[in-house]
Amino acid sequence: MTTRISIPVKFISNDRKGTLDLAYPQRCSRCNGPLAPQFETHPLKYEAGLIRNRQFGKKFRSSIQVTLRIPLCDLCYLANFTENPDSCDQDKTELGVIAHWRSIGIIIGSAFALAAFILLMKIIPLPTENIWTRYLWLMIIGAALLIFALTFGMTELKNRQIRKYLSDHHYNFNLHRADAFVKMQLEDPQPEDEAIVLSLENDQWAEECAQSHEWRFEKIEPKIKELEAK
């Protein structure tokens, strides 16, 4: 079963860019572990009040960037990295540093690939007399592939080490990240309007969290699809 929490606008409207920590209950939001020093991070952007007939520039009167964080124990934090390393990019942990360099590697590799495409399509013409300039795009795309291989290869190596560590500690791999998304609305926001929807598999933790903040919540039964033999 999944519990869906509705977070109102008034809890995020105070800051145009801030952090919303769901620190209660003070235990892991996945496994209910008593110690939860880490966080699962969800960067979100809430927009409301559409400015109609606007082609360029700001399209919404209200735009709020918020980082939603829910507590995790050390083991669940390791599992969270294997699921979504990008979410650890700003964390001040060892895995956060790895995730940050992973992001940099992806950006650099993408920049090299873009440069190779520009040269291949001759958007920027180069002298063709020299064989090096003629095949410069091929060398650049090779460098891009090498960067991608190192970036994703090192990440996968770390993930294998983490999965082995979790297996040795009998971790439950059926536990997964929460789902969080924002509700974009055309009208100007009101304090009680639903801004963020957070879905968690840990019903007990989610219910206590919602009740402590006086937020609306509902329990959703999983949909079981039955396959009929033909």
Buried (B, 14 or more C-beta within 10 A) or exposed (E): EBBBBBBBBEBBBEEEEEEBEBEEBEBBBBBEBEEBEBBBBBBBEBBBBBEEEEEEEEEBEBBBBBBBBBBBBBBBBBBBBBEBBBBBBEBEBEBBEBBBBBBEBBEBBEEBBEBBBEBEEEEEEEEEEEEEEEEBBEEBBEBBBEBBEEBBEBBEEBBEEBBEEBEEEEBEEEBBBBEBEBBEBEEEBEEEBBBBBBBBBBBEBBBBBBEEBEBEBEEEEEEEEEEEEE
